[in-house]
């Protein structure tokens, strides 16, 4: 990044090795009182995509990433202790 500029960070996400781990990590973090969520719905899987889309080929990479991505908390009010707690909770999750 150029000197004097700041990252417009508004998302922090992890892409898990396997699609089935997404909901398990979200549940694991919830048990630690950490809010996380899935983040990405492929356009062709959205209501409008199904209705108006014209996808002629499969999108296995898009679908795999969608099923593997977990968005972690990131906001200006996050303290250093909060960040450390999120990191510890993620690291304690067994893949």
N, C-alpha and C positions, 0 to 999 in steps of 0.2 A: 504494500500500500504506500502511496506517496506520503512523504513526511507532512505532518500537520493534518492529515485526514483521519477519520475514524470509521471503523466498520459499522455498517448499519445492521448489526446483528439483530435479528428478530426471531430466528428459529435455531434450535440446536437439535439435531436428530442423530440417531444411531440406525445403522442398517445391520440387522442381525444376520447371522450366517444362513439361517433357514426360516422359511415363511411361518412355520407353526410356532415359532418362539415369540412372535409379536405379542399375542394376548397374554402369554405367560409372564413376560417381562412387565407388561402393564399391570398385571395383578400383583406381581412381586413388589413393584414400586408402590402400588396402592396400599399394600400391607404395611409399608414404611411411611404412609401418609404423604406420599409424593405423587402429585398429579402428573400423569403422562397420557399420551393418546396416540392413536394412529394418525397419520397426517395426510396421506396422499391417496386420493381416489382417482384412478385413471379416467380420463374423459370418456372413453368408450364404455365404462362401467357406470357412469352417472345416468340419471334419468334422461337428461337431454341427449346425452351421447347415444343411449339405446334408442331414443325416439328419432333423432335426426342424423346420427352418425352413419358413416358409410365405410366402416373399417373392413377392408377386404382381406387382411392377413392377421394372423395371431400376433399378439404382443407379449410374449412370455417374459421378457426382461422387465417391462413396465409392470406387469402383474406381479412378478416376483418381488420387485422393490416395494410395491404398494403393500404387499403382505408381510414385508420384513422391516419396514421403517417405523420407528417409535420416536415421537417428538418429546423431548425433555423440557422441563420448565426453564424459561429464560425471560427475565423481565428486569426492569431497573431496580425493583425492590428486593432482589435476590441478594442476600448477604454472603459474605465469604463462608460463613458457617453453613448456610443453606447449600451453597455449591459443594462444599466438602461432604455434606450429608447425601446429596444426590449422587456424587461420585462413589461414595462408599456403598450405597445401595445398589448401584449398577454393578460395581465390582463384586458384590456378594451374590449376584445372580449367577447361577450355574447353567451354562449353555448346554 
